[in-house]
């Protein structure tokens, strides 16, 4: 009984750590995809609705931030301000 009680918190901690590491891995993979946008020329970036500085700013955010969501937010905000 005692060993069963001890294994629950340890199992919970390991599971929490595993989920956090997996989330970090996914965010790093998304960042790599966003960084590939920087290989496009400015006209192509304009065609998809983003500016080079927005992409650069998004990929430089901390990994705790969702860079793709922030890129979209920045782009929409810029485009709305032009109206």
C-alpha positions, 0 to 999 in steps of 0.5 A: 500500500505504501509503495502504491501511494509513493508511485502515484505522485512520481507517476504524475510528475513524470507524466506532467514532465513528459507532456511539457517536453512534448509541448516544447518539441511541438512548438520548436517544430512549428518555429522551424516551419515559421523560420522557413518563411524567412527564406521567401522573398518579400513579395511572396510574404506579402502574398500570404499576408505577412511582413518579414519583421512580423515573422522575425518577431514571432520566431524570436518569442519565448517558446512558451508563446504560440508563435503562429498565433502571435504572427497571425495576430500581428498580421491582422492588427497591421492590416486592420490599421491600414483600413 
